[in-house]
Amino acid sequence: MKPRLLILSISLLFKGLILSGASKATGPVENFEALWNTFNQRYAFFELRGVDWKAQYEKYRPKVTKNTTDEELYGLMCEMLKPLKDGHVNLKAKSLGKKNPYNPEETPRFLKEFKNRKLEKQFEQLVSKTLRDNNFGELKDSTDLLLFSRNKSLGYLLITEFEGVRAKKLDEALDKVLALMDGTKGLIIDIRLNPGGTDQCVYQIASRFADKKRVGHHRKTKTGADGFSELKTRYLNPHGDTYLKPIILLTHDASFSGADVFAMVMTELPQVTLVGEPTNGIFSNMLEKKLPNGWKYTLSFQVYYSADMTCYEGKGIPVDIPMRNMRSDLEKGEDPLVVKALELLSDK
């Protein structure tokens, strides 16, 4: 064989071995093992969620063979993850044409009541109407995160999420909001339907309502099958112009993630009263990983504690005054939570 042909043959053989190895590395068994092992090492809430992860392996691993199709593998993985009921657990398989990731969380009560975007929009319009009926001006925006308004004596601030705006721009937006609230005797902060965001954003906003340095929360991170990092404490410090008048914080069970953390931090402030439902109860940042076959997934790998070392994962931050929004509120034409907040602030 000529040297050139020999080199070409060796090159093709080597390439074939690589492709064969890559195919094997992305096989059904290898992908299943990769998912199970990462959760085993890094997922923080098996005990809290009441899931025996080793038992899940024993149940589902025998069902996966080298001949398992991608559709079958995806289905088995979803079944294995289902008992976690964790809103921060996702499995995304774009290669199967699945636009939305699988998420094992049970649908929050509010989203069962307002079960589509049309009803959610009607709810948002109801909030605005209730404010107008009580002499509030039209809602103005200060960045995409903050919508605000006031009447003669009270203010309203809707926080739509806790990410997406640079720190400097958010500070400027908060200055604008608090300037408008000058002279009010109380403020409604609304985090209903808030999907969450980053701790940095949470603390930047909460710092505008802090009276002094306080413990905001504690956190530890799952580092291995049997281990966590040392506990870390984050403090809330006053920053810039602050608002220290009475505050009513409106929440429900579709206040997620960063909204959970915000509610937890705000409960440490003496002027804050929570009205509504407990928040959703998913506090951890999401650890993002990729399987050998390219599917992406996320999991909860951190445990958050309140200042007094209470973990509210899976329970949400409790409220001072329990109330629920119902679909019948749309027919009545009034948001009872906003009405209650106005009553409480008027009595201050």
DOTORVEX-326928 format. One line per 2 residues: number of its first residue (from 1); their letters; for each residue x, y, z of N, C-alpha, C. Coordinates in steps of 0.001 Angstrom, whole numbers, plus 500000, padded with zeros to 6 digits. Layout:
<rs>
NUM) a) X:Y:Z:X:Y:Z:X:Y:Z | ...
</rs>
This chain:
<rs>
1) mk) 500851:498808:500000:500000:500000:500000:500884:501238:500000 | 500527:502219:499173:501294:503439:499102:501171:504203:500417
3) pr) 502240:504928:500805:502222:505676:502067:501012:506579:502207 | 500642:507244:501092:499505:508172:501149:498206:507435:501466
5) ll) 498011:506285:500822:496798:505490:501054:496800:504917:502459 | 498003:504536:502926:498102:503980:504281:497704:505028:505315
7) il) 498210:506240:505123:497862:507330:506053:496366:507609:506019 | 495783:507615:504797:494350:507863:504654:493541:506774:505340
9) si) 493954:505517:505175:493247:504404:505791:493296:504488:507305 | 494493:504802:507842:494632:504932:509298:493770:506081:509814
11) sl) 493760:507182:509036:492967:508346:509432:491489:508014:509487 | 490996:507297:508465:489583:506912:508439:489246:505944:509564
13) lf) 490167:505004:509836:489949:504049:510919:489871:504766:512257 | 490815:505715:512476:490845:506472:513730:489563:507296:513893
15) kg) 489127:507925:512771:487899:508715:512800:486695:507841:513117 | 486700:506622:512557:485610:505699:512826:485555:505299:514284
17) li) 486740:505090:514872:486790:504735:516293:486269:505868:517163 | 486637:507103:516780:486161:508265:517534:484642:508368:517464
19) ls) 484108:508238:516238:482655:508318:516069:481950:507204:516812 | 482537:506022:516780:481961:504887:517495:481939:505156:518987
21) ga) 483067:505718:519490:483124:506045:520917:482136:507118:521288 | 481995:508144:520407:481052:509231:520678:479632:508715:520710
23) sk) 479332:507782:519762:477995:507209:519718:477709:506444:520995 | 478724:505687:521451:478543:504913:522676:478352:505832:523876
25) at) 479142:506948:523895:479076:507870:525031:477732:508569:525120 | 477024:508659:523986:475728:509332:524009:474585:508333:523919
27) gp) 474854:507085:524231:473809:506067:524200:472822:506232:525341 | 471684:505535:525275:470636:505665:526283:471120:505391:527703
29) ve) 471875:504307:527890:472338:503943:529227:473252:505022:529784 | 474200:505498:528961:475150:506505:529419:474450:507815:529783
31) nf) 473441:508180:529011:472715:509422:529305:471879:509293:530569 | 471265:508142:530741:470499:507909:531966:471409:507986:533184
33) ea) 472539:507313:533108:473488:507304:534223:473986:508724:534533 | 474240:509504:533488:474735:510867:533684:473709:511712:534430
35) lw) 472441:511603:534037:471387:512373:534703:471235:511938:536150 | 471121:510621:536380:470906:510122:537739:472075:510508:538647
37) nt) 473299:510356:538155:474473:510626:538982:474608:512102:539336 | 474313:512984:538406:474405:514411:538716:473397:514789:539788
39) fn) 472174:514303:539668:471180:514570:540711:471629:513963:542035 | 472167:512758:541994:472618:512098:543213:473694:512912:543925
41) qr) 474560:513555:543144:475661:514326:543715:475236:515739:544135 | 474346:516373:543367:474145:517809:543551:472741:518234:543975
43) ya) 471721:517383:543801:470366:517816:544163:470223:517896:545681 | 469625:518982:546176:469672:519288:547611:468459:518841:548413
45) ff) 467396:518340:547774:466142:518218:548518:465455:516851:548442 | 466201:515783:548302:465562:514464:548252:464759:514191:549522
47) el) 465362:514443:550666:464667:514169:551933:463469:515084:552105 | 463655:516382:551835:462556:517333:551991:461402:516995:551049
49) rg) 461719:516546:549845:460686:516221:548860:460167:514793:549006 | 460740:514037:549944:460267:512677:550209:460545:511696:549087
51) vd) 461718:511828:548450:462057:510967:547312:463299:510144:547641 | 463169:508815:547509:464303:507901:547661:464954:507780:546284
53) wk) 466071:508488:546086:466666:508566:544758:467276:507236:544311 | 467800:506480:545253:468349:505161:544909:467234:504224:544468
55) aq) 466079:504340:545104:464933:503518:544705:464471:503893:543299 | 464573:505184:542957:464235:505616:541609:465177:504978:540593
57) ye) 466440:504864:540942:467413:504213:540055:467052:502744:539846 | 466748:502077:540935:466419:500648:540863:465144:500400:540064
59) ky) 464261:501375:540077:462998:501231:539341:463176:501487:537850 | 463940:502519:537497:463981:502963:536105:465204:502501:535317
61) rp) 466320:502252:535993:467520:501851:535254:467329:500555:534460 | 466655:499522:535019:466468:498295:534232:465635:498483:532966
63) kv) 464889:499585:532898:464045:499833:531736:464813:500470:530579 | 466062:500855:530843:466878:501509:529818:467901:500517:529279
65) tk) 467889:500312:527967:468857:499431:527310:469494:500185:526149 | 470421:499527:525490:471077:500168:524342:470099:500404:523198
67) nt) 468965:499711:523239:467972:499848:522174:466846:500830:522514 | 466902:501430:523692:465880:502399:524093:465919:503611:523158
69) td) 464779:504000:522624:464727:505153:521726:464825:506448:522537 | 465121:507538:521840:465202:508836:522512:463869:509213:523159
71) ee) 462772:508950:522460:461444:509252:523006:461193:508443:524275 | 461554:507172:524250:461364:506322:525429:462253:506784:526575
73) ly) 463496:507125:526261:464420:507581:527290:463919:508871:527932 | 463462:509789:527117:462938:511060:527636:461749:510802:528572
75) gl) 460865:509915:528158:459705:509587:528982:460099:508972:530313 | 461078:508068:530296:461537:507428:531534:462210:508440:532465
77) mc) 462996:509332:531886:463643:510366:532701:462604:511270:533364 | 461595:511657:532596:460537:512511:533147:459799:511805:534281
79) em) 459524:510516:534095:458854:509752:535154:459718:509680:536401 | 461020:509527:536222:461924:509451:537358:461977:510781:538127
81) lk) 461901:511903:537400:461980:513224:538018:460656:513697:538616 | 459568:513118:538159:458224:513587:538519:457988:513727:540020
83) pl) 458393:512770:540877:458090:512884:542315:458773:514057:543014 | 459767:514662:542379:460460:515784:543011:459541:517008:543136
85) kd) 458625:517170:542198:457656:518274:542233:458347:519619:542462 | 459471:519817:541825:460330:520981:542046:460309:521871:540806
87) gh) 459898:523122:540979:459808:524034:539852:461139:524426:539246 | 462236:524115:539931:463560:524414:539388:464207:523206:538727
89) vn) 463463:522124:538596:463936:520947:537862:463343:520994:536460 | 464208:520974:535458:463763:520999:534066:464569:520007:533240
91) lk) 463933:519455:532217:464624:518606:531238:464195:519074:529856 | 465169:519522:529071:464878:520108:527765:465499:519244:526662
93) ak) 464658:518775:525736:465124:517909:524645:464692:518504:523308 | 465409:519507:522854:465057:520167:521595:465180:519232:520406
95) sl) 466084:518254:520507:466279:517326:519393:465022:516506:519119 | 464131:516438:520114:462865:515709:519929:461741:516636:519492
97) gk) 462078:517896:519275:461065:518850:518835:460178:519344:519958 | 460638:519197:521201:459849:519632:522355:460212:521077:522671
99) kn) 459265:521982:522437:459523:523406:522602:459695:523778:524068 | 458898:523186:524931:458953:523522:526353:459637:522412:527137
101) py) 460455:522760:528133:461103:521729:528941:460097:521028:529834 | 460413:519792:530190:459592:519093:531179:459889:519678:532553
103) np) 458838:519949:533305:458975:520456:534671:458008:519692:535563 | 458498:519091:536661:457635:518233:537483:456799:518967:538519
105) ee) 456889:520291:538550:456139:521014:539578:454632:520896:539346 | 453890:520754:540422:452434:520785:540326:451995:522221:540051
107) tp) 450985:522395:539232:450536:523734:538868:450069:524503:540098 | 450604:525709:540338:450159:526512:541483:448667:526790:541436
109) rf) 448070:526950:542594:446631:527171:542679:446202:528377:541857 | 446960:529472:541944:446581:530674:541206:446512:530396:539711
111) lk) 447480:529630:539191:447512:529350:537757:446463:528320:537343 | 445924:527583:538283:444758:526736:537987:443511:527613:537890
113) ef) 443459:528617:538742:442307:529519:538769:442309:530429:537536 | 443475:530964:537213:443633:531821:536034:444483:531030:535044
115) kn) 443856:530104:534347:444567:529002:533708:445105:529271:532313 | 444961:530483:531816:445560:530799:530518:445951:532269:530492
117) rk) 446675:532644:529449:447187:534007:529377:446064:535028:529297 | 444952:534661:528681:443818:535588:528587:443292:535935:529976
119) le) 443142:534916:530839:442646:535160:532197:443681:535927:533024 | 444947:535623:532822:445993:536361:533536:445951:537843:533146
121) kq) 445742:538094:531859:445651:539472:531385:444452:540179:532008 | 443331:539474:532100:442144:540048:532731:442407:540349:534201
123) fe) 443192:539481:534865:443556:539721:536255:444400:540994:536368 | 445370:541151:535485:446218:542343:535493:445373:543605:535276
125) ql) 444409:543509:534370:443522:544649:534118:442652:544949:535332 | 442276:543887:536067:441481:544061:537276:442258:544834:538335
127) vs) 443529:544512:538482:444381:545226:539443:444423:546709:539085 | 444660:547000:537813:444727:548393:537357:443402:549119:537595
129) kt) 442289:548440:537316:440965:549043:537519:440736:549363:538997 | 441104:548432:539868:440916:548642:541305:441717:549847:541782
131) lr) 442905:550008:541261:443713:551171:541613:443064:552459:541103 | 442614:552438:539854:441960:553641:539297:440717:553999:540094
133) dn) 439950:552977:540497:438735:553215:541286:439052:553847:542637 | 440299:553743:543045:440726:554340:544323:441661:555529:544094
135) nf) 441446:556180:542951:442080:557466:542636:443585:557396:542360 | 444066:556231:541987:445451:556115:541560:445544:556534:540094
137) ge) 446679:557089:539721:446901:557426:538334:447223:556180:537516 | 447369:556362:536212:447728:555245:535349:449117:554728:535721
139) lk) 449310:553434:535583:450602:552834:535894:451665:553325:534919 | 452793:553751:535466:453939:554159:534663:455039:553118:534837
141) ds) 455931:553033:533864:457018:552075:533996:458340:552798:534202 | 459180:552167:535020:460542:552641:535231:461430:551426:535053
143) td) 461899:551206:533838:462480:549958:533333:461344:548928:533210 | 461639:547805:532610:460619:546764:532422:460264:546068:533734
145) ll) 461056:546293:534786:460825:545578:536047:459808:546253:536950 | 459675:547562:536843:458897:548320:537821:457760:549086:537154
147) lf) 456549:548871:537664:455379:549655:537283:454852:550309:538549 | 454503:551587:538477:454163:552282:539721:453114:553354:539496
149) sr) 452459:553715:540610:451434:554750:540589:451184:555195:542031 | 450376:556235:542201:450007:556691:543548:448708:557475:543486
151) nk) 448062:557571:544634:446987:558539:544781:447499:559617:545738 | 446621:560329:546397:447070:561451:547236:447961:560998:548383
153) sl) 447660:559824:548973:448367:559448:550194:449073:558099:550163 | 448803:557274:549138:449368:555930:549109:450017:555627:547759
155) gy) 450967:554708:547779:451661:554336:546554:451479:552867:546212 | 451764:552539:544961:451686:551154:544472:452898:550888:543590
157) ll) 453566:549753:543830:454721:549346:543042:454583:547878:542665 | 454518:547606:541367:454489:546235:540853:455890:545879:540369
159) it) 456448:544798:540919:457743:544297:540470:457473:543096:539579 | 457735:543232:538291:457338:542190:537334:458278:540995:537349
161) ef) 459579:541213:537661:460557:540146:537801:461809:540707:538461 | 462792:539856:538701:463995:540296:539402:465253:540046:538571
163) eg) 465203:540381:537300:466390:540296:536454:466125:541026:535148 | 467236:541270:534412:467089:541836:533086:467458:543307:532975
165) vr) 467846:543943:534095:468211:545357:534066:469551:545525:534779 | 470437:546280:534202:471734:546525:534813:471583:547304:536116
167) ak) 472528:547082:537020:472440:547651:538368:472302:549176:538346 | 473099:549854:537523:473045:551316:537485:471682:551800:537005
169) kl) 471165:551156:535974:469860:551556:535444:468748:551276:536451 | 468874:550165:537189:467863:549835:538187:467897:550841:539335
171) de) 469083:551267:539741:469188:552288:540788:468494:553575:540355 | 468703:553962:539114:468062:555170:538595:466543:555014:538576
173) al) 466088:553805:538221:464646:553534:538188:464051:553596:539591 | 464761:553044:540564:464284:553068:541952:464258:554498:542491
175) dk) 465255:555300:542118:465243:556715:542505:463981:557397:541984 | 463636:557102:540746:462455:557711:540121:461174:557298:540848
177) vl) 461067:556005:541172:459872:555502:541862:459742:556140:543236 | 460822:556127:544004:460751:556624:545373:460554:558134:545421
179) al) 461031:558835:544410:460773:560273:544342:459280:560539:544193 | 458621:559718:543376:457179:559876:543197:456422:559547:544480
181) md) 456972:558637:545294:456294:558217:546523:456503:559192:547680 | 457282:560237:547457:457511:561218:548509:456187:561823:548963
183) gt) 455967:561818:550267:454727:562363:550813:453636:561348:551039 | 453810:560129:550535:452814:559081:550812:453011:558552:552223
185) kg) 451980:557970:552772:452085:557435:554134:452148:555907:554150 | 452135:555291:552968:452230:553841:552882:452352:553395:551432
187) li) 452822:552151:551244:453109:551646:549899:452676:550189:549769 | 452038:549873:548655:451743:548485:548281:452833:548025:547325
189) id) 453474:546905:547646:454408:546277:546706:453785:544959:546268 | 453703:544739:544978:452987:543589:544416:453979:542682:543678
191) ir) 454124:541437:544155:454986:540473:543445:454183:539253:542995 | 452889:539435:542827:452085:538347:542274:452448:538143:540797
193) ln) 452475:536892:540374:452862:536523:539006:454301:536911:538683 | 455150:536994:539698:456565:537318:539469:457343:536016:539303
195) pg) 458032:535823:538148:458713:534558:537890:460080:534425:538547 | 460557:535496:539204:461828:535401:539910:462955:536123:539212
197) gt) 464201:535716:539548:465379:536370:538995:466581:536138:539890 | 467419:537153:540022:468695:536993:540711:468665:537586:542116
199) dq) 469497:537033:542989:469629:537577:544345:470143:539014:544302 | 471031:539292:543357:471589:540644:543255:470474:541665:543058
201) cv) 469551:541364:542162:468430:542266:541887:467493:542338:543087 | 467222:541195:543704:466369:541147:544904:466904:542090:545972
203) yq) 468190:541983:546258:468780:542789:547325:468898:544260:546932 | 469117:544518:545666:469208:545910:545232:467882:546629:545447
205) ia) 466780:545940:545162:465456:546550:545378:465124:546592:546862 | 465335:545492:547575:464983:545432:549001:465787:546439:549822
207) sr) 467005:546767:549368:467843:547706:550126:467197:549081:550248 | 466267:549386:549338:465595:550689:549372:464516:550761:550451
209) fa) 464276:549636:551127:463266:549611:552178:463851:549206:553537 | 465170:549073:553584:465853:548623:554798:466109:549794:555735
211) dk) 465849:549566:557028:466069:550606:558030:467487:550570:558600 | 468111:549390:558557:469469:549220:559072:470020:547905:558527
213) kr) 471287:547636:558792:471872:546379:558347:471190:545223:559078 | 470732:544249:558289:470062:543079:558854:470504:541830:558096
215) vg) 470364:540667:558734:470589:539412:558027:469461:539245:557013 | 469831:539026:555757:468821:538783:554727:468475:537307:554642
217) hh) 469500:536472:554400:469280:535027:554387:470620:534308:554551 | 470535:533018:554794:471689:532132:554826:471537:531120:553693
219) rk) 472679:530548:553245:472613:529593:552143:473781:528615:552213 | 473471:527363:551866:474531:526380:551695:474308:525655:550369
221) tk) 475386:525092:549825:475360:524492:548492:475709:523018:548556 | 474932:522192:547866:475215:520748:547805:476461:520529:546942
223) tg) 477471:519901:547525:478748:519721:546824:479046:518265:546479 | 478297:517335:547074:478525:515916:546810:477388:515107:547390
225) ad) 477416:513799:547172:476306:512944:547602:475982:513097:549075 | 476995:513348:549898:476768:513449:551342:477271:514759:551933
227) gf) 477485:515771:551104:478104:516963:551645:477559:518277:551134 | 477677:519302:551989:477298:520664:551654:478468:521601:551962
229) se) 478460:522736:551337:479442:523764:551639:479136:524366:553013 | 480053:525197:553484:479796:525933:554718:478655:526923:554489
231) lk) 477935:527211:555553:476824:528152:555479:477350:529562:555219 | 476741:530256:554260:477104:531637:553975:475925:532542:554299
233) tr) 476224:533722:554808:475184:534668:555199:475247:535897:554309 | 474094:536335:553840:474025:537570:553054:473261:538613:553861
235) yl) 473770:539818:553864:473170:540889:554650:472433:541882:553760 | 471392:542453:554318:470635:543510:553660:471056:544837:554282
237) np) 471521:545746:553447:471970:547058:553912:471169:548159:553240 | 470835:549219:553964:470159:550359:553329:471038:550941:552227
239) hg) 470403:551391:551153:471162:551953:550032:470358:553069:549383 | 471004:554202:549160:470343:555308:548478:469179:555851:549278
241) dt) 468236:556461:548577:467014:556942:549225:466195:555734:549649 | 465776:555703:550904:465015:554560:551414:463592:554978:551783
243) yl) 462695:553995:551730:461291:554209:552067:460984:553373:553305 | 460684:554053:554424:460515:553352:555698:459097:553450:556249
245) kp) 458172:553935:555434:456752:553983:555841:456165:552567:555757 | 454950:552346:556269:454331:551011:556214:454210:550476:554784
247) ii) 454466:549179:554645:454430:548505:553344:453563:547261:553449 | 452679:547077:552476:451928:545837:552320:452499:545112:551109
249) ll) 452975:543890:551321:453533:543084:550230:452514:542036:549814 | 452081:542083:548557:451079:541153:548028:451777:539970:547363
251) th) 451416:538752:547778:452031:537542:547234:450973:536492:546936 | 451362:535490:546151:450557:534286:546001:451470:533128:545607
253) da) 450874:531972:545314:451713:530791:545086:452307:530734:543680 | 452096:531781:542874:452809:531908:541602:453831:533036:541688
255) sf) 454274:533335:542914:455426:534215:543146:456619:533286:543322 | 457467:533192:542302:458476:532134:542241:459891:532617:542558
257) sg) 460717:531704:543063:462172:531811:543031:462682:533110:543645 | 463162:534057:542809:463616:535332:543332:462531:536059:544097
259) ad) 461277:535864:543709:460162:536457:544454:460035:535806:545830 | 460320:534499:545920:460387:533826:547225:461434:534500:548111
261) vf) 462620:534705:547529:463730:535293:548288:463393:536720:548704 | 462790:537482:547801:462406:538862:548118:461433:538889:549292
263) am) 460416:538024:549247:459441:537979:550344:460128:537596:551652 | 461064:536647:551598:461774:536212:552800:462596:537358:553392
265) vm) 463278:538089:552531:464093:539212:553003:463217:540334:553547 | 462124:540635:552863:461253:541742:553269:460547:541471:554594
267) te) 460322:540203:554917:459670:539893:556204:460544:540279:557395 | 461828:540480:557161:462719:540901:558242:462549:542377:558591
269) lp) 461856:543140:557744:461696:544576:557966:460446:544854:558796 | 460556:545677:559808:459442:545869:560753:458211:546525:560161
271) qv) 458348:547256:559054:457214:547984:558493:456453:547193:557443 | 456839:545918:557225:456260:545128:556131:455251:544113:556644
273) tl) 454075:544076:556001:453020:543087:556277:452731:542335:554985 | 452683:541008:555059:452391:540196:553875:450918:539852:553815
275) vg) 450318:540057:552646:448903:539752:552410:448804:538862:551173 | 448013:537806:551262:447797:536933:550111:447988:535478:550449
277) ep) 448779:534767:549648:449099:533356:549867:450605:533198:550043 | 451034:532117:550689:452479:531840:550725:453050:531785:549313
279) tn) 454293:532213:549180:454958:532176:547879:455168:530727:547444 | 455715:530538:546253:455787:529201:545669:456701:528246:546416
281) gi) 457844:528723:546898:458727:527862:547682:459846:527186:546915 | 460396:527867:545883:461583:527344:545195:462661:528437:545231
283) fs) 463601:528304:546131:464550:529376:546428:465891:529230:545709 | 466346:528015:545507:467695:527773:544994:467903:528374:543606
285) nm) 469139:528816:543337:469515:529048:541950:469461:527707:541225 | 469358:527746:539909:469286:526508:539137:470667:526139:538602
287) le) 471116:524942:538924:472353:524424:538357:472027:523871:536971 | 472687:524400:535936:472410:523991:534559:473475:523001:534085
289) kk) 473034:521907:533506:473933:520870:533011:473466:520397:531644 | 474363:519653:530961:474025:519102:529647:474397:517622:529628
291) lp) 473488:516799:529108:473763:515378:528942:474678:515157:527738 | 475324:513995:527643:476187:513711:526480:475473:513860:525146
293) ng) 474165:513596:525124:473430:513699:523856:472959:515120:523542 | 473305:516070:524403:472958:517461:524140:471728:517968:524864
295) wk) 470934:517082:525473:469774:517531:526232:470246:518335:527435 | 469532:519403:527752:469897:520243:528891:468938:520003:530062
297) yt) 469435:520209:531250:468594:520032:532431:469066:520948:533551 | 468177:521199:534505:468503:522039:535651:468033:521350:536930
299) ls) 468618:521762:538053:468220:521205:539345:468508:522206:540457 | 467851:522025:541586:468070:522844:542777:469249:522275:543559
301) fq) 470254:523109:543813:471449:522610:544490:471853:523456:545699 | 470955:524368:546099:471247:525230:547240:470066:525243:548206
303) vy) 470384:525324:549485:469357:525425:550525:469408:526834:551093 | 468293:527546:550997:468173:528889:551552:467488:528813:552910
305) ys) 467967:529633:553834:467360:529747:555158:467057:531218:555437 | 465983:531446:556161:465671:532801:556597:466676:533237:557662
307) ad) 466569:534470:558107:467502:535000:559114:467504:534151:560382 | 466350:533563:560735:466270:532726:561943:466493:531245:561644
309) mt) 467077:530965:560455:467464:529614:560050:466280:528686:559791 | 465182:529234:559280:464046:528415:558844:464159:528191:557338
311) cy) 463978:526949:556909:463969:526633:555484:462517:526564:555006 | 462182:527392:554033:460812:527452:553514:460680:526779:552149
313) eg) 461681:526000:551766:461613:525272:550493:460384:524369:550469 | 459646:524411:549385:458466:523567:549241:457254:524055:550016
315) kg) 457414:525120:550804:456302:525659:551604:455992:527102:551239 | 457023:527856:550915:456830:529263:550608:456833:530120:551858
317) ip) 456973:531418:551674:456995:532355:552792:455569:532588:553279 | 455308:532340:554550:453946:532519:555070:453530:533982:555091
319) vd) 452222:534202:555057:451692:535572:555050:451115:535922:556415 | 450957:537214:556639:450340:537688:557882:448821:537667:557788
321) ip) 448313:537966:556606:446861:537996:556387:446552:537147:555161 | 445999:535930:555361:445724:535040:554223:444528:535528:553397
323) mr) 444726:535615:552098:443653:535947:551162:443978:535295:549826 | 442932:535042:549008:443136:534427:547699:442428:535219:546614
325) nm) 443078:535322:545488:442401:535804:544293:441669:534641:543644 | 440404:534853:543295:439587:533849:542635:439115:534417:541298
327) rs) 438731:533517:540406:438254:533978:539101:436991:534826:539249 | 436230:534580:540291:435019:535367:540532:435330:536839:540802
329) dl) 436602:537142:541148:436999:538547:541330:436789:539329:540037 | 436964:538653:538899:436805:539317:537605:435363:539787:537422
331) ek) 434419:538959:537866:432997:539312:537744:432641:540442:538708 | 433250:540436:539877:432973:541475:540877:433621:542801:540508
333) ge) 434672:542725:539673:435315:543949:539203:436229:544611:540206 | 436749:543809:541153:437576:544398:542200:438586:543379:542702
335) dp) 439824:543807:542890:440864:542940:543432:440840:543043:544950 | 440385:541997:545652:440231:542084:547102:441549:542280:547846
337) lv) 442664:541825:547264:443943:541992:547945:444394:543449:547935 | 444196:544114:546813:444523:545540:546748:443606:546323:547683
339) vk) 442336:545981:547695:441380:546661:548583:441790:546489:550040 | 442172:545268:550412:442609:545000:551787:443867:545795:552118
341) al) 444796:545843:551188:446035:546606:551392:445734:548079:551616 | 444824:548627:550835:444455:550029:550993:443815:550285:552348
343) el) 442979:549358:552795:442350:549480:554113:443412:549477:555227 | 444335:548537:555143:445365:548427:556173:446240:549670:556214
345) ls) 446603:550176:555061:447476:551363:555030:446732:552610:555465 | 445446:552683:555181:444637:553843:555569:444485:553917:557087
347) dk) 444580:552747:557731:444441:552692:559183:445738:552997:559929 | 446857:553034:559174:448164:553243:559819:448264:554671:560375
</rs>
